Amino acid sequence: GHWPQEGFPVRAFLLFLLLPALVLAQERELTLAEAQGKKVKEIRFVHLRDKPFRNPDLRAAMQTREDEPFQRRFFRADLSVIEDLYRSEGYMEVTLPGKILVLEDERDLHLILRIDSKARWLAADVRLELAAPYDTTVLRQQLQLVPGGVFRYSQVVQGERQLLSFLNSRGHARATVQNELHMDPTAHQVEVIYRVNPEK
């Protein structure tokens, strides 16, 4: 019942399994409440899909800073800021599926944010619907958003403002412009309609 030849390798293997655990014993995960006030040593991002922004740019957009105390309210706002950044680049369904806060040696806080960009949405169509006849060619020149291009909501709003100021400058003081969005989640596309009333 003895296997002297095999005894040593098994013990060595067990020791190998235990070593990483001993090394990691000084790290533990924290809740947001426990992390409050601890010094942030590192903010790290794990990108599960597309990476439209450089990590330094994401860090710069956050109120939470490396080498400063962790503030729960800042961090919560930071998560929304990151989501908004991604949406501004057409990633309408972005999620942050994991926020891991690790404390090292009871002193240094490591923030690890997992970002899943999901699919990038496109503008399927950009239409002008006019309440009165007008030259659509000049109106289209006011728009940044183009059919088949990346859907950026900021450009939709920008287009609305541009159309209005263009019409105002041409003597249409009471002109109105409204945008309407038709979202297609399966195709990851948006149809954008500008309802334009070039009243005098």
C-alpha positions as CSV (number, residue, x, y, z in Angstrom):
1,G,0.0,0.0,0.0
2,H,3.0,2.4,-0.2
3,W,4.0,4.4,-3.3
4,P,7.3,6.0,-2.3
5,Q,8.1,7.1,-5.9
6,E,4.8,9.1,-6.2
7,G,4.7,10.6,-2.7
8,F,7.1,13.4,-3.3
9,P,5.6,14.8,-6.5
10,V,2.1,14.9,-4.9
11,R,3.4,16.8,-1.9
12,A,5.3,19.2,-4.2
13,F,2.2,19.8,-6.2
14,L,0.1,20.6,-3.1
15,L,2.7,23.0,-2.0
16,F,2.6,24.7,-5.4
17,L,-1.2,25.0,-5.1
18,L,-0.9,26.6,-1.6
19,L,1.8,29.1,-2.5
20,P,-0.4,31.5,-4.6
21,A,-3.0,31.5,-1.8
22,L,-0.4,32.5,0.7
23,V,0.8,35.3,-1.6
24,L,-2.8,36.6,-2.0
25,A,-3.7,36.3,1.6
26,Q,-2.9,40.1,2.0
27,E,-5.5,41.0,-0.6
28,R,-9.3,41.1,0.0
29,E,-12.3,42.4,-1.9
30,L,-14.2,45.3,-0.4
31,T,-17.7,46.8,-0.7
32,L,-18.0,50.5,-1.7
33,A,-18.8,51.3,1.9
34,E,-15.6,49.6,3.2
35,A,-13.5,51.3,0.5
36,Q,-14.6,54.7,1.6
37,G,-11.6,57.0,2.4
38,K,-8.9,54.4,1.5
39,K,-6.1,55.5,-0.8
40,V,-6.6,54.5,-4.4
41,K,-3.3,53.0,-5.7
42,E,-4.5,51.9,-9.1
43,I,-7.5,52.2,-11.5
44,R,-7.5,49.4,-14.0
45,F,-9.9,48.7,-16.9
46,V,-10.6,45.3,-18.4
47,H,-12.2,45.6,-21.9
48,L,-14.4,42.7,-22.8
49,R,-15.1,44.0,-26.3
50,D,-14.3,47.2,-28.3
51,K,-12.0,49.7,-26.7
52,P,-12.9,53.1,-28.2
53,F,-11.1,55.1,-25.5
54,R,-7.5,54.9,-24.2
55,N,-7.3,54.0,-20.5
56,P,-5.6,57.4,-19.6
57,D,-8.6,59.2,-21.2
58,L,-11.1,57.1,-19.2
59,R,-9.1,57.9,-16.0
60,A,-9.1,61.6,-16.9
61,A,-12.9,61.6,-17.2
62,M,-13.3,60.2,-13.6
63,Q,-13.4,62.2,-10.4
64,T,-11.9,59.2,-8.6
65,R,-8.1,59.7,-8.8
66,E,-5.1,57.5,-8.2
67,D,-3.2,58.5,-5.0
68,E,-6.3,60.1,-3.6
69,P,-8.8,58.8,-1.0
70,F,-11.7,56.8,-2.4
71,Q,-15.1,58.6,-2.4
72,R,-18.2,56.5,-2.9
73,R,-20.3,59.2,-4.4
74,F,-17.6,60.2,-6.9
75,F,-17.2,56.6,-7.9
76,R,-20.9,56.1,-8.6
77,A,-20.9,59.3,-10.8
78,D,-17.8,58.0,-12.6
79,L,-19.6,54.8,-13.7
80,S,-22.3,56.9,-15.3
81,V,-19.7,59.2,-16.9
82,I,-18.0,56.2,-18.5
83,E,-21.3,54.8,-19.8
84,D,-22.2,58.2,-21.3
85,L,-18.8,58.4,-23.0
86,Y,-19.4,55.0,-24.6
87,R,-22.9,55.9,-25.6
88,S,-21.6,59.1,-27.2
89,E,-19.6,56.9,-29.5
90,G,-22.5,54.7,-30.6
91,Y,-22.2,52.0,-27.9
92,M,-25.8,52.4,-26.8
93,E,-26.0,49.2,-24.7
94,V,-22.6,49.4,-22.8
95,T,-22.5,47.8,-19.4
96,L,-20.0,47.7,-16.6
97,P,-20.6,44.1,-15.4
98,G,-17.9,44.0,-12.8
99,K,-16.6,46.6,-10.3
100,I,-13.9,44.9,-8.2
101,L,-12.3,46.8,-5.3
102,V,-9.3,45.0,-3.9
103,L,-7.4,46.1,-0.8
104,E,-3.7,45.2,-0.7
105,D,-1.9,44.9,2.6
106,E,-4.8,46.7,4.4
107,R,-3.6,49.9,2.8
108,D,-3.7,50.3,-1.0
109,L,-7.0,50.1,-2.9
110,H,-7.0,48.7,-6.5
111,L,-10.1,49.5,-8.6
112,I,-10.7,47.1,-11.4
113,L,-13.6,48.0,-13.9
114,R,-14.8,45.6,-16.4
115,I,-16.4,47.3,-19.5
116,D,-18.5,45.5,-22.0
117,S,-19.0,47.9,-24.9
118,K,-21.5,45.6,-26.7
119,A,-22.3,46.3,-30.4
120,R,-21.8,49.8,-31.9
121,W,-25.0,51.2,-33.3
122,L,-25.3,52.8,-36.7
123,A,-27.7,55.5,-38.2
124,A,-29.8,53.4,-40.5
125,D,-31.4,56.5,-42.1
126,V,-31.5,60.2,-41.6
127,R,-34.7,61.7,-42.9
128,L,-36.1,65.2,-43.1
129,E,-39.9,65.6,-42.9
130,L,-41.0,69.1,-43.8
131,A,-44.2,70.8,-42.8
132,A,-43.7,73.2,-45.8
133,P,-41.6,73.0,-49.0
134,Y,-38.0,73.8,-48.5
135,D,-34.6,73.0,-50.2
136,T,-33.6,69.8,-48.5
137,T,-30.1,69.9,-50.0
138,V,-29.1,73.0,-47.9
139,L,-30.8,71.5,-44.9
140,R,-28.9,68.3,-45.2
141,Q,-25.6,70.3,-45.3
142,Q,-26.4,71.3,-41.7
143,L,-26.3,67.7,-40.5
144,Q,-23.2,65.8,-39.3
145,L,-25.0,62.5,-39.0
146,V,-25.1,60.5,-42.2
147,P,-26.9,57.3,-43.1
148,G,-24.7,54.3,-42.5
149,G,-22.5,56.2,-40.1
150,V,-22.0,55.6,-36.4
151,F,-25.0,56.7,-34.4
152,R,-23.9,59.5,-32.1
153,Y,-26.7,61.2,-30.1
154,S,-24.7,64.3,-29.6
155,Q,-24.7,64.7,-33.4
156,V,-28.5,64.3,-33.4
157,V,-28.9,67.2,-31.0
158,Q,-26.2,69.2,-32.8
159,G,-28.1,68.7,-36.1
160,E,-31.3,69.9,-34.5
161,R,-29.6,73.1,-33.3
162,Q,-27.8,73.7,-36.6
163,L,-31.1,73.3,-38.6
164,L,-32.9,75.8,-36.3
165,S,-30.1,78.4,-36.3
166,F,-29.8,78.1,-40.1
167,L,-33.6,78.6,-40.6
168,N,-33.5,81.5,-38.1
169,S,-30.7,83.2,-40.0
170,R,-32.7,82.9,-43.2
171,G,-35.6,84.8,-41.6
172,H,-37.7,81.9,-40.3
173,A,-37.9,83.3,-36.7
174,R,-40.7,80.9,-35.7
175,A,-39.2,77.7,-37.2
176,T,-39.3,74.6,-35.2
177,V,-37.2,71.4,-35.4
178,Q,-37.7,68.2,-33.5
179,N,-35.9,64.9,-33.7
180,E,-37.6,61.5,-33.6
181,L,-35.6,58.3,-33.1
182,H,-36.7,54.8,-34.1
183,M,-34.4,52.3,-32.4
184,D,-34.0,48.8,-33.7
185,P,-32.1,46.8,-31.0
186,T,-31.8,43.6,-33.0
187,A,-30.0,45.3,-35.9
188,H,-28.3,47.9,-33.6
189,Q,-29.5,50.7,-35.8
190,V,-31.4,53.9,-35.4
191,E,-33.6,55.7,-37.8
192,V,-33.4,59.5,-37.3
193,I,-36.2,61.8,-38.4
194,Y,-36.0,65.5,-38.2
195,R,-39.5,67.1,-38.3
196,V,-38.9,70.6,-39.6
197,N,-41.5,73.4,-39.8
198,P,-39.9,76.4,-41.5
199,E,-42.5,78.9,-40.4
200,K,-41.9,82.5,-41.1
